[in-house]
Amino acid sequence: MQNKGIFIVLTIVLMAAVASPGQPYAAVAFAAQEGTQAPGFNLRDLKGNVITLEQYTGKVVLLVFWAPWCVPCRDELPELDRLYKKYGTKGLIIVGIAEDASTEMVVNFLEKVPVSFPLVIDRSHDAAEAYRLSNLPSGYLIARDGVVERRYRGSGRDMISRYEKDIEDLLKRN
C-alpha cells in the first residue's frame, strides 16, 4: 500500500515535468496555489519603473490580471481603485497586471478609466505563466509573508464584495 502512494506521487511529478519541459516540477505542479509562496515577478510600469512582488513584502497584495479589451476587467478596475483608496493606508497594495496589451492600449484605457494603483504590462507573459493564468480577470490575494491566501477567477456581481471581505480579514490577521 505504501508503494502505491509513492508511485502516485512520482507519477504526478513526472506528468507535471513532461507537461512543461524546462520548468522546475514544483513550479509546474504548485504555482500560485492557495497556501503556497506567490511567484515573484519583475515587470515595468507605464513610466518604465521596475515593479516586483518582493518590494511589497510586509503588505497585503492583490494582484489582478486584466486587459483593456476585457469588458469585465474594464468594469472591475474602478471598483478595485475604490478598494485601493479605502484600504491602501491600512497596508493594501493592488497591482494591475495587463495581459495581451500594448503600452498604447493601456494608456488609452487609463485616459477613460483612471486608477491610482500601480499597473504593469506583462509583455513576455512570464507572470501569467507563473500564476497559471487561465482567464481574465483573475486575482490573487497575497498575505504579508508572500503566501497566496485566495485565488479568484472571472467576475460577477459579488466579486468586489468577496475581494473586500477577504482583504479586511487578511488586514486584521496580519
MARTI-805245 format. One record per residue (C-alpha): residue in three letters; residue number from 1; x, y, z. Coordinates in nm, 2 decimals, m for minus. Each point is the difference from the previous one (the first is absolute). Layout:
REM MARTI-805245
- residu  num  X  Y  Z
- ALA  NUM  X  Y  Z
...
***
This chain:
REM MARTI-805245
- residu  num  X  Y  Z
- MET  1  0.00  0.00  0.00
- GLN  2  0.28  0.24  0.09
- ASN  3  0.17  m0.07  m0.34
- LYS  4  m0.33  0.09  m0.18
- GLY  5  0.00  0.35  0.16
- ILE  6  0.37  0.06  m0.10
- PHE  7  m0.09  m0.11  m0.35
- ILE  8  m0.29  0.24  m0.02
- VAL  9  0.21  0.29  0.12
- LEU  10  0.28  m0.08  m0.24
- THR  11  m0.25  m0.03  m0.29
- ILE  12  m0.14  0.35  0.08
- VAL  13  0.35  0.15  0.01
- LEU  14  0.10  m0.17  m0.32
- MET  15  m0.32  0.12  m0.18
- ALA  16  0.06  0.35  0.11
- ALA  17  0.36  0.00  m0.12
- VAL  18  m0.11  m0.14  m0.34
- ALA  19  m0.28  0.25  m0.03
- SER  20  0.25  0.30  0.02
- PRO  21  0.35  m0.11  m0.09
- GLY  22  0.27  0.23  0.13
- GLN  23  m0.21  0.11  0.30
- PRO  24  0.08  m0.11  0.35
- TYR  25  m0.26  m0.27  0.09
- ALA  26  m0.10  0.18  0.33
- ALA  27  m0.08  0.32  m0.19
- VAL  28  m0.21  m0.20  m0.25
- ALA  29  m0.19  m0.20  0.25
- PHE  30  m0.06  0.26  0.26
- ALA  31  0.03  0.35  m0.15
- ALA  32  m0.22  0.27  0.17
- GLN  33  m0.22  m0.25  0.19
- GLU  34  m0.16  0.12  0.33
- GLY  35  0.24  m0.06  0.28
- THR  36  0.32  0.01  m0.21
- GLN  37  0.25  0.28  m0.05
- ALA  38  m0.10  0.24  m0.27
- PRO  39  0.22  m0.01  m0.31
- GLY  40  0.20  0.32  m0.03
- PHE  41  0.00  0.22  m0.31
- ASN  42  0.21  0.28  m0.14
- LEU  43  m0.21  0.22  m0.22
- ARG  44  0.00  0.37  m0.12
- ASP  45  m0.26  0.25  0.07
- LEU  46  m0.11  0.26  m0.26
- LYS  47  0.28  0.23  0.10
- GLY  48  0.26  m0.27  m0.05
- ASN  49  0.06  m0.06  0.38
- VAL  50  0.06  m0.36  0.10
- ILE  51  m0.27  m0.14  0.23
- THR  52  0.06  m0.33  0.19
- LEU  53  m0.21  m0.19  0.24
- GLU  54  0.28  0.00  0.25
- GLN  55  m0.01  0.37  0.04
- TYR  56  m0.34  m0.04  0.16
- THR  57  0.11  m0.25  0.27
- GLY  58  m0.18  0.09  0.32
- LYS  59  m0.31  0.12  m0.19
- VAL  60  m0.32  m0.17  m0.10
- VAL  61  0.02  m0.02  m0.38
- LEU  62  m0.29  m0.06  m0.24
- LEU  63  0.14  m0.09  m0.35
- VAL  64  m0.26  0.05  m0.27
- PHE  65  0.06  m0.13  m0.35
- TRP  66  m0.21  0.20  m0.25
- ALA  67  0.00  0.13  m0.36
- PRO  68  m0.14  0.32  m0.15
- TRP  69  m0.21  m0.20  m0.25
- CYS  70  m0.16  m0.21  0.28
- VAL  71  m0.34  0.15  0.08
- PRO  72  m0.03  m0.15  0.35
- CYS  73  0.35  0.13  0.08
- ARG  74  m0.09  0.35  m0.11
- ASP  75  m0.31  m0.02  0.23
- GLU  76  0.21  m0.13  0.29
- LEU  77  0.29  0.24  0.00
- PRO  78  m0.19  0.31  0.13
- GLU  79  m0.13  m0.22  0.29
- LEU  80  0.35  m0.13  0.08
- ASP  81  0.12  0.36  0.00
- ARG  82  m0.26  0.08  0.26
- LEU  83  0.13  m0.29  0.21
- TYR  84  0.35  0.12  m0.04
- LYS  85  m0.09  0.35  0.12
- LYS  86  m0.19  m0.14  0.29
- TYR  87  0.26  m0.25  0.12
- GLY  88  0.33  0.13  m0.14
- THR  89  0.08  0.18  0.32
- LYS  90  m0.07  m0.31  0.20
- GLY  91  0.26  m0.21  m0.19
- LEU  92  m0.16  m0.11  m0.32
- ILE  93  0.17  0.02  m0.34
- ILE  94  m0.18  m0.08  m0.32
- VAL  95  0.21  m0.07  m0.31
- GLY  96  m0.18  m0.02  m0.34
- ILE  97  0.19  m0.23  m0.24
- ALA  98  m0.11  0.07  m0.36
- GLU  99  0.01  m0.30  m0.23
- ASP  100  m0.02  0.00  m0.38
- ALA  101  0.02  0.38  m0.01
- SER  102  0.25  0.26  m0.13
- THR  103  0.10  0.30  0.20
- GLU  104  m0.21  0.21  m0.24
- MET  105  m0.31  m0.21  0.07
- VAL  106  0.05  0.03  0.37
- VAL  107  0.06  0.38  m0.01
- ASN  108  m0.31  0.05  m0.22
- PHE  109  m0.20  m0.20  0.24
- LEU  110  0.12  0.19  0.31
- GLU  111  m0.10  0.33  m0.17
- LYS  112  m0.36  m0.12  0.02
- VAL  113  0.03  m0.20  0.33
- PRO  114  0.28  0.13  0.22
- VAL  115  0.12  m0.20  0.29
- SER  116  0.24  0.09  0.28
- PHE  117  0.15  m0.34  0.07
- PRO  118  0.32  m0.12  m0.19
- LEU  119  m0.05  m0.15  m0.34
- VAL  120  0.26  m0.21  m0.18
- ILE  121  0.00  m0.17  m0.34
- ASP  122  0.09  m0.37  m0.03
- ARG  123  0.15  0.02  m0.35
- SER  124  0.18  m0.33  0.02
- HIS  125  m0.29  m0.18  0.18
- ASP  126  0.24  m0.12  0.27
- ALA  127  m0.23  0.11  0.28
- ALA  128  m0.30  m0.16  m0.17
- GLU  129  0.19  m0.32  m0.04
- ALA  130  0.13  0.00  0.36
- TYR  131  m0.36  0.05  0.13
- ARG  132  m0.14  m0.25  m0.25
- LEU  133  m0.24  0.26  m0.13
- SER  134  m0.31  m0.16  m0.16
- ASN  135  m0.24  0.29  m0.04
- LEU  136  m0.05  0.37  0.05
- PRO  137  m0.05  0.16  0.24
- SER  138  0.18  m0.21  0.26
- GLY  139  0.12  0.11  0.34
- TYR  140  0.24  m0.13  0.26
- LEU  141  m0.02  0.13  0.36
- ILE  142  0.35  m0.03  0.16
- ALA  143  0.07  0.02  0.38
- ARG  144  0.27  0.22  0.15
- ASP  145  0.23  m0.30  0.00
- GLY  146  m0.04  m0.07  m0.37
- VAL  147  m0.23  m0.29  0.02
- VAL  148  m0.30  m0.02  m0.23
- GLU  149  m0.31  0.02  0.21
- ARG  150  m0.27  0.00  m0.27
- ARG  151  m0.03  m0.05  m0.37
- TYR  152  m0.29  0.16  m0.19
- ARG  153  m0.12  m0.09  m0.36
- GLY  154  m0.23  0.21  m0.21
- SER  155  m0.23  0.27  0.10
- GLY  156  m0.35  0.05  0.13
- ARG  157  m0.22  0.20  0.21
- ASP  158  0.14  m0.13  0.32
- MET  159  0.37  0.00  m0.09
- ILE  160  0.08  0.35  0.14
- SER  161  m0.18  m0.09  0.33
- ARG  162  0.20  m0.33  0.01
- TYR  163  0.32  0.20  m0.05
- GLU  164  m0.09  0.25  0.27
- LYS  165  m0.10  m0.26  0.26
- ASP  166  0.32  m0.20  m0.06
- ILE  167  0.22  0.31  0.00
- GLU  168  m0.16  0.12  0.33
- ASP  169  0.05  m0.34  0.16
- LEU  170  0.36  m0.02  m0.12
- LEU  171  0.08  0.35  0.12
- LYS  172  m0.13  m0.08  0.34
- ARG  173  0.19  m0.32  0.03
- ASN  174  0.34  0.13  m0.10
***
